[in-house]
Amino acid sequence: MDLTIALILLQDGILNGAIYALLGLALVLVFLVTRVIFIPQGEFVTFGALSLAFLANGRVPGTAYLLLLLGVLTCLVEAVSAWRTHQWRGYGRTLAWALILPLALLALAPMAAAPGVPLALRVLFALALVIPLGPMIYRLVYQPVEQASVLVLLIISVAVHFALTGLGLLFFGAEGWRTPALVEGTVQIGPVAWTAQTFAVLGTCVVLIAALWLFFGRTLYGRALRATAVNRRGARLVGISTRVAGGLTFTLAAAIGALSGMLIAAITTIYYDTGFLIGLKGFVAAIFGGLISYPAAAAGALFVGVLEAFSSFWASPFKEAIVFTLIIPVLLWRSLGSVQLDEED
């Protein structure tokens, strides 16, 4: 290995690490607010990337039909809940985002897939298709069992992962897809040519992390999420709805996952089950932070990305095993250094 190869591998490692950092941050956020170890985080990556790929190839993605289906189920569940409690206040808002929005997106999907539509508009449309899936999944799957133990929530996450993977195979097929690059061109830095797409990915990651920092530090909803993450019972005592916090958290997780998928879909081929491996690597990064620390998770993500890149050069058949084996010493280190606490709820 010479310096040029090392720099190329470092470029790949930083690029992958940036994506893993976003997923790791989303996993930490979901766990802190809802205590859910969200295994299906990678499925948002797949659904975002493949929805954009289908639109770019002139086809209506199955995500539009899945969104309408989950929206109808959400409306039915909310209607039953409102009928039992005789509280119909706010049901109109549920109809707006869970039924009218999916119907409008399904009607507009053929126009978004028509030739000549700018890629930026297709990106926004694909985000609009995937992001509402997050709060719908939370409402249908996790909110009814929000008081369950972490182990039960983990088992449910595994079931949701397999369900979404099966739906991904049904909607997108077994064929791999790529999307057009968001930015064309290359930039020569020393002996290595960096693609403009790489800078677009890194820049988007930095902007997104800065936006999340501002959201959590400067907005009312962000501070409510931080309060819920610190102490769920205390948050409820001061009037913060943990259910609203859970729905908002899953909305952010879906947005981060979908955008991550669209960023990497121009660099690597995405299959219906690709999100699982990417999500697991984000989970390894989140474990670096003990599922509680955002900076440690981001640093762990960069380390995982660089390790994966160099492992693909030195021991390509074992690169996945090397990355996932890394979780064992990290878990041992975290276990020996942590204090056992009883669950709050």
C-alpha positions, 0 to 999 in steps of 0.5 A, a space after each residue: 500500500 502506498 500513500 495514494 491508496 491509503 488516501 483513497 481508502 481514507 476518502 471512502 472511510 470518511 464518506 461511509 463514516 459520515 453516513 454511519 454517524 447520521 444513523 448512529 445519531 438517529 439510533 441514539 435519539 430513538 433509544 434515549 426518548 423511547 427506549 427502543 433499540 430501533 433495528 429497522 432504522 436501515 429500512 428507512 435508508 433503503 426505502 428512501 434510496 429506492 423510492 428516489 431511484 424508482 422516481 428517477 426511472 419513471 416509475 411510481 414507488 410502492 412506498 406511495 401505496 405503503 404510506 396510504 395503507 399505514 395512514 388508513 390503519 393509523 386513522 382507524 386506530 386513532 378513531 377507536 381510541 377517540 371513541 373509547 375516550 370520547 375525545 375527538 379533539 385533534 382527530 382532524 389533524 390526524 386525518 390531514 397527515 395520515 389520510 389526506 397527505 398520503 392520498 395527495 402524494 399518491 395522486 401526484 406520484 405519476 407527475 413526480 415520475 414523469 420525464 423532465 422533473 428536476 432531481 431536487 424535486 424528486 428528492 423532496 417528493 421521495 422524502 415526503 413519501 418516507 418521512 411520514 412512515 416513521 410516526 405511523 410505525 410508532 403509532 401502530 407498533 410502539 405506542 401501544 406497548 410504550 411501557 414494555 421492557 427494553 427486551 420486548 421492544 427489541 423483539 418487536 423491532 426485529 419483527 418490524 425489520 423483517 416485515 419492512 424487508 419483506 415489503 421492500 422485496 415486494 415493492 422494489 424487487 430483488 434488483 439493485 438500483 442506483 440514483 443519479 449523482 446529486 452533484 457532478 464533477 471531480 476535485 483533485 486534492 493532491 494525488 487523489 481525485 475527490 468526487 463532488 458527490 463526496 463533498 455533497 455527502 459530507 456537507 449535507 451530513 455537517 449541515 444536518 448535524 448542525 441543524 439537529 444541534 440547533 433544533 435540540 438547543 434552540 427550539 421548544 420541541 427540541 428541548 422537550 425531546 431532551 427533557 424526555 431523554 433525560 427523565 421520562 417520568 419527570 417530563 410527564 410531570 411537567 406536561 410533556 407528552 411522551 407520545 408526542 415526543 415518540 412520534 417526533 423522534 420517529 419522524 426525525 429518525 425516518 428523515 435522517 434515514 431516508 436522506 442518508 439513503 439518497 446520499 449514498 444511492 449515487 455511490 453504491 448499489 442499493 438492494 431491498 435488504 441493503 439497509 440492514 447492514 448499513 443500519 447495523 454499522 450505525 448501531 455499532 457506532 451508537 454502541 461506541 457512545 453507549 446509546 447515550 452519547 452523540 459525540 462518541 457515536 459520531 466518533 465511533 462512526 468515523 472509526 467504523 467507516 475507516 476500519 471498513 475501508 482498510 479492511 476491504 483492502 487487506 481482507 475483503 472477504 472478512 471486512 463485515 466480520 471485522 466491523 461487527 466483531 468490533 462490537 464485542 470489545 466495545 460492549 465489554 468495555 461499556 459493561 465494565 465501566 457502567 453502573 447498573 441502574 433500575 429502569 425508570 418506568 
